[in-house]
């Protein structure tokens, strides 16, 4: 009989009462039973911090007043008790500092994106990652969907031929009004450059559209022509973005990201067209992948365990038979699952196979800064240069 594999002990930085994304992380991490929450520095507010820890079943002694105390205190515990993984679910300005100290202390890191506030800070973090011999992952959750992997494999295997056109769009409507002024904390910090970074909408959701386009089309974006907009008086950072782009192998594309499309929820959508056909995937209907062939009727591929037409990468990211919906939490759980396998497999280096890492973070940050530079400058096209 095989010995039981111990659960990976994790600690959270951020995610106190009232936070949004931390709950999804905890649920996703718990879906396959491979992680155990053992500690946290959930909030700078002492009462919130202790209440959150108590609600999650933690002892008061492992609910730390701040993330620095958590890292140092956990590091001092015996190896079989201390946390092994730090999950970062704070506003953006803390992502790089927390990750850097956690990695240097010998802990793996799984962070919300973006990885840092700017490219210079991210390059410094990359150096820490490289020296740490610990794993670093980013929560680009949409890259955890099985049918996104299926689409990528169909592009790679030539099903739609040479890629010519990529259209990716992510319209949201939640910032159509000045909800920050109405007390929405999630909106408020996202409009503060010192906490959010130089990009608003383009950093928050534009990077999701960008990474999805590069992942599915399986080639990098090299040049872009962008326009940013601010539609609410007094808002500091962009809430709307539109651009054209050119990819490395000759495909042209369009990317739209907006948080002022009133009435929209989360309809992230990508279409990729080659000389033999096209593919379409929508986040709000993630179990379906539309395949349009040049000389055949349209077909819709559906996710589900055991479907013989699906690629291995897609199949191994599914848990249920066809017709049983799997969504956002399952997609995030796929990232956590791949991360767990890498940790328990004692992977050498900083990359967990299947999980977006520091290089994806670098491309996303280079994308943000290139978009802003093009929007502010006079050039029609700006090259997207990502320092390795």
Buried (B, 14 or more C-beta within 10 A) or exposed (E): EEEEEEBBBBBBBBBBBEBEBBEBBBEBBBBBEBBBBBBBBBBEEEEBBBBBBEEBEBEEEBBBEEBBEBBEBBBEBEEEEBBBBBBBBBBBBBBBBBBBBBBBBBBBBBBBBBBBBBBEBBBEBBEBBEEBEBBBBBBBBBBBBBBBBBBBBBBEEEBBBEBBBBBBBBBBBBBBBBBBEEEBEBBBBBBBBEBBBBBBBBBBBBBBBBBBBBBBBBBEBBBBBBEBEBEBEEBEBBBBBBBBBBBEEEBBBBBBBBBBBEEBEBBBBBBBBBEBBBBBBBBEBBBEBBBBBEEEEEEEBEBBBEBEEBBEBBBBBBBEEEEEEBEBBBBBBBBBBBBBBBBBEEBEBBBBEBBBBBBBBBBBBBBBBBBBBBBEEEEEBBEBEBEE
